[in-house]
Each structure stands twice: as structure tokens, then as C-alpha cells.
Amino acid sequence: MQKMIERFPEQLTEALAIAQSIQYHKHSAPIRSIFISGLGGSGIGGGFVQEFTRGIAKVPVSVSKGYTAPAWVNKHTLAICSSYSGNTEETLSVLEQLLKTGAKVVCIASGGKMIEIAQKNGLDYVKLPSGWSSPRACMGYSITAQLGVLVAARLMPAQCLRQIAAAQKLLAKDQASIMKHARKIAGQMQGKTAVIYAPDTMESVAIRWRQQINENAKMLCWHHVLPEMNHNELVGWRDQRDDLAVIWLSTNLDLPRVTIRTEISKGITGKLAGVNIDIPVKKGKSMIEKAFYLVHLGDWLSVYLAEQRQVDPVEIKVIDYLKNELAKV
């Protein structure tokens, strides 16, 4: 896992080359909505794309992490199905439904049934490099390929890909300091359950941290976003909880009002949690650069937590058990 995370900047370079060579065939009807289907590492990729396009895309972007496509999908929809393995059963279920809607469907996978279905039905598809043992380590491919499809469809400016290139340079340059910072955070979190808070514009980063801590470190944790957290979860902070480590993710691009809310909320949790860890990111010019910086920091943190707990970050036996049991039904 450490080797795969270390290769993340290199993965972004490979992903950009793939994104820039995407062949997109124009659809018969104008595109008025974007729908993305994916789970796990591919699903979180869709979440990042939704956030990155929020202030830019001229059409709505929706992400699904389940078995069904929404009823509003039609011939005016660009639908992206993303599964690193190409065999994710929920995404394959959605893909079969999409074939009946008249939507413009694009598949993103390294192989599997998804690529077979795309070829059989004459769909556009993006083939990702295969051979990665953990799909969650392939998030760079997923995000970049999905953005590449939107750029090829002229629904997003190519600027987003240039920002990923800038993020790649930043991570390659700062990887040693990111690793050092992650190890320090892991030391502060030892023996505690993580609670991750972030602005709503960075929820996918918080989800990524949670998922990586879940899968790599085999730990439970939870996340919430501001300002929504101020309308409910904040009331739950009443008892002394020395077993919790609260992590505050922020950037210098956050809305001023959200920053004020964050500072007040920190004062509340600071009196009750075992430790509060402030992680402000000022490096990078764009939200994409800052998001990738935080992702890389969280990925390293998850393997250092796994090291502390003496668990294998690659192993996911319980998910394998679940899949085997599902296969019986």
C-alpha cells in the first residue's frame, strides 16, 4: 500500500495522458445533465468531480452509489459509469438500466464486464491501466478520467486538467514533508477514534479520509461538514470524550463565514475531545490542488495508523466475505 500511495503523483501523470487522449463521439441530443455511477474508490471519484464542477458546469451533476439509475436520466444526459475492476455489481446494474434510456453513456474501467458491455453496445469507454491490487489506490485515474470525459464533451474547460497537472508537481515536490506531517498526525491519534470535519466544498476529501482510515487502518471513524454540522451534530458535543481525535480540514479558499463557524466550533470540541488537530492547507492555487494535497496527506496517515495497529492495509477480508456471501444468493 505504501508503494501504491508513493506512486500517486506518477499515477496523476499517467491519468492526464489518458484523459487527454479520450475519444468522445458526439451525442445525437444536446446534453442537459450529467450522471455518474460508481462505488468505493470510483464512487468517491465521482464525488470529487461533482465538487470540482460545482461552480463551473452549466448543467447539473449527480452521483449515484447504488443499484439504480434515477428516472430523470434521458437522451439529454451524459452518464458516466466508473468501476476500476469493471465488475462492480451495483455499477453494472446501473449500466444495464442506462442502455434503455437513450443517454450518452461512457464507461471507465481497467477491464472486466463493463468494457465488454461497452464494446458490445458501441459505447465510448476509457481503459485504465490494470494490475493494481487495491482499487482505492487508483482514485487519481478515476477523477482525472471522469474530468477528461467532461472536457472532451465540452462540458468543462481544459483548465481543470491543467490544475491536476499543477497538483501532480506539488505532490511530487512535497511528498517527503507530507509523509512527515502524516506520521505526526498518526502519533497524535494513537488509540483514538477519528472525527473529521471539513467545509461542504471539501466533503469528498473528508469522505476519502474516512474511507482510507476504514480500509487501510481497519478503524471506525466518522465525518461531517460545515455549515450543516452546526445545525445538528454540534449539539452532540456535550460529554467529555477523551477517546476521540477531532480533525479539522480547511483551506484558504473556504468561505469567510464557514471559517468563522469553524473557529467557533473548534472552541467547543476543543474542551471535550481528547485531541483536536487543525490541518489548514495554503499550498496550491486551486481547489483541485488543495484537495489532492489533502488526499495524499490522508492516504499516508491511513498507512501510518495501520502500522501503529500492526494490520495489513491491503487486506479486506470482510469485504471478500461479503462478496462471497452475496454470490450465493
N, C-alpha and C positions, 0 to 999 in steps of 0.2 A: 504493500500500500504506500509506503514511503517513497518507493521508486516511482510509482504512478503519479503521486502528488508532485514530486520533484519535476516530473516531465510536463506539468501543466502549462508553463509558458511555451514549451515546444509544441504542445498539443494545440494551443491557440494559433500558432504559425501554420500548422498543417490544416486546421479548420478554416482559416482565412483563405488558403489556396483552394480548398474545396468550395467554399461559398462563392468565390469569385469565378468559378467555372461552372456554376449551376446552369443547366439548360431548362428554361421555362417556356412552355408553349402557351401562347395567349389563349385565354378562355373565350367562349362564344358569347358570354354575357358580362357586362361590367361588374366588378367586384364591389360590394357594398358592406361586407362584413368578413371578419377573419375568425376562424375557429381552429383551436389547437387541441389535439388529443394526445395525452401521454401520462405515464405514471413514473414514480421513482425519480431517477436521475433525469429521464426525458421529460417527465411532468414538471419538475422544477425548472427545467429549461424554458418551458412554455410560460411559466410564471415570470421569469426574468424578462422574456420578450414582451409580455403584457405590460410590465412596468416601464421598460425602456421605451416603449412606443406610446405611452400614455399621453404625453404632451406633443406628440408628433403625428401619429397616424390619423388620417382623416376619416377612417371607418372604425367601428367598434371591434375590439379584440377580446375574445372569450376563450378561457381554458377549461377543459374538462379532464377530470381524473377518475373516470368511472367507465361503466359499460355502455352508456347510451349517448347518442348524439341529440342535441336539442331540436325541437320541432321547427324552429325558425330557419335552420340550415336549408338553403335552396340554391338555385343556379347562380345566384349573385354572391355566393360565399366561397372564399378561398379556405379550404380545410387542409390543415397540416397534421398528419399522423406521424408521431415520433416514438420510436422504440429502438434502443440500441441493438438489442438482440434480434429484433424483428419478430419476436414470438410472444410478446406481452398479450395475454389473452383478452384483457379489457380493451386495449387499443385495437386489436384485431376485430373485436366485436363492433366497435365504433366504425372501423373502416368498412366492414360489410354493409352497415347501415348507410354510410355516406355514398356508396356506389349507387344507391337508389334515389338520391336527392338531386342529381344534376349539378352538384357543387364541383368546383375545380379542386381536385384532390392531389396533394403532393405527399409522398411518403419519404421518411428519413429513417434509415436503418443501416446496420452493417451487413445484413443478410436476412435469413430466416423466411418465414411465411409472408411477411409484409412485402419484401422485394418480389417474391414470386407472384403475389396478388397484383402488385403494381405492373409488373411486366405482362401478366396475362390480360389485364384490362387497359393497357396502353396509358397508364398514368405516369406523370413525371415523378421521378424519385431521385433522392440524393444518397449515394452509397458512402457510408462511413468506414474508416479503417477497422478491421476486425482484430481479434486476438487479445482484447482487454478483458481480464478475468472479472473485473468489477465495473458494471455499467455506471455506477455512481461516480466513478473516476473519469467518466467521459463527458461530463457536463459541458465542457468547452466546445466539443464537437456539436452537441445538441443546440446550445444557444446560438452559436455562430451560423450553423446551417439554417436554422429557422429564420434568423435575421437575413441571411443570404437569399432565402426564398422570397421574403418580402421586398428586398431590394430588387431582385430580378423581376418581380411582378410590378415594380414601380409604385409600391405602396409605402416604401420607406426610402429616405435618402441614403446614399452610399456612405455618408458621414458616420453612420453607426459602425460600419466595418472599420473605418479609419480609427475610431475610438477604441475598438477592440485591439487593433494593432498597437496603439499607444499603451493600452493596458498590458499587452504582452511585454513590451520593452520595460515598463515599470516593474513588473513582477520578476523578470529575468535579472534586472539590476538590483532589486531589493530583497531577493529571496532569502539571503542569509539573515538579514535583520528581521524579516517576517518570521522565520523559524525561531530566532532568539526570543522574539516577543511572544510567540505562541507557547514556548516552553515555560516562560514566566507566568503566563495566564494559567497554564495547566497546574503549576505549583500552587497558585492561589486557590484553585478549585478543588484541590485534593480532598476526597471524602465528602464532597458536597454535590447536590443536585443543581443543575444549571437552570436559570430562568433568564430568557433572552428577550430584551425589549429593543425595539427599533422604530423609526418613523414608518408610517404606512407606505411611503415611497420606496422603502427598502425591505418590505416584508419577505420577499424571496430570499434575501440574504439571511434573515433570521431563520427562515424555514430550512435553508441549506445547513446552517449551523446545527439546528436541532436534529436534522436527519443524519448528519455526519457523526454527531455525538451518539445518536441512537445506534447506528450501524457499525461504526468503527470502534467506539469505546464501549458498546453494549451497555449504555446508560439511558435511563429515562430523563427527559427534560421537557420544558415547555417554552412557548414563546407567545408574545402578544405585541401589538403595535399601538403607537400613539398617533392621533389622539384617542382612538377607541378605548384603549386600556384605561383611560381616565374616567370613562363612563360606567365601568363595572369592576374590573379586576382590582383596581386601586383600593376598593372598599375591603377586599380580602386581606389586605396588608394590615393586620391588627395585632397578631401574636408574634412573639419573638421566635425567629426561625433560623437558628444557627446552622442548620443543615443545608441552607440554600445559598447559592452564589448567584447574585444578580449581575447580568452582563448588559451594559448599555452601549448599543451600537449607534453611532451618529457620524455625520459628515458636515463639512462647512457649506453644503448646498441645501441643508434642511431649511424648511420654512421657519422664519423667526419665531412665530407663535408656537410651533412644535418644539423648538429649542427651549423656550420658556417653560412649557409644560414639562419637558424632560427634566429640567433642573429642579423644579418643584417636586416632581415625583421621586427623583433621586434622594431628596432630603427625607422623604417619608420612608422609602425602603432602606435607606442608609442606617436607620435607627433599629431596624428589625431583622434584616438579613445577616447571615454570618459574614458575608463579604459582598461588597459592591465593586464592580470592575468597570471602569469607564474606558471605552475604546472609540475615541474620535479619530476620523480619518480626514486628513487635509491633503494628502498626496493625490495627484491626478487632477485633471481639469474637469472631466466629465463625470456624470453619474455612472456611466459604464465602467470607467477606470476605477472609481472608488468601490463599486460593487465587486468587481473582480479582485481588488486588493483585499477586501474583507472576506471574500470567499476563500482565497488562498490562505489567509490567516486562520480561518475557522477549520479548514481542512487539516492544516498542520496541528492545530490544537487537538483535533479529534484523535490523531495517531499518538500524540504525546499522552493523552488521557488513557488510551489503550495500553500504552507502555506502562503507565503507572499501575493500571489494574491487571497487568500481565495477561491480557487477552489478545487474540489474533484479530486484527482489524479487518482482514479479508473474509473471515468465516461468517456465514449467515445461515447456520444450520436450521434455525427455527423457521426461516422463510422457505428453505428447501423442504422442510417437513410439511409446511402449509401447502406448498405446491403439489407435493406427493399425495396428500390427503384430498386435495381438490380434484386431482387427476382420477381418483377412484369414483367420483360422482359424475 
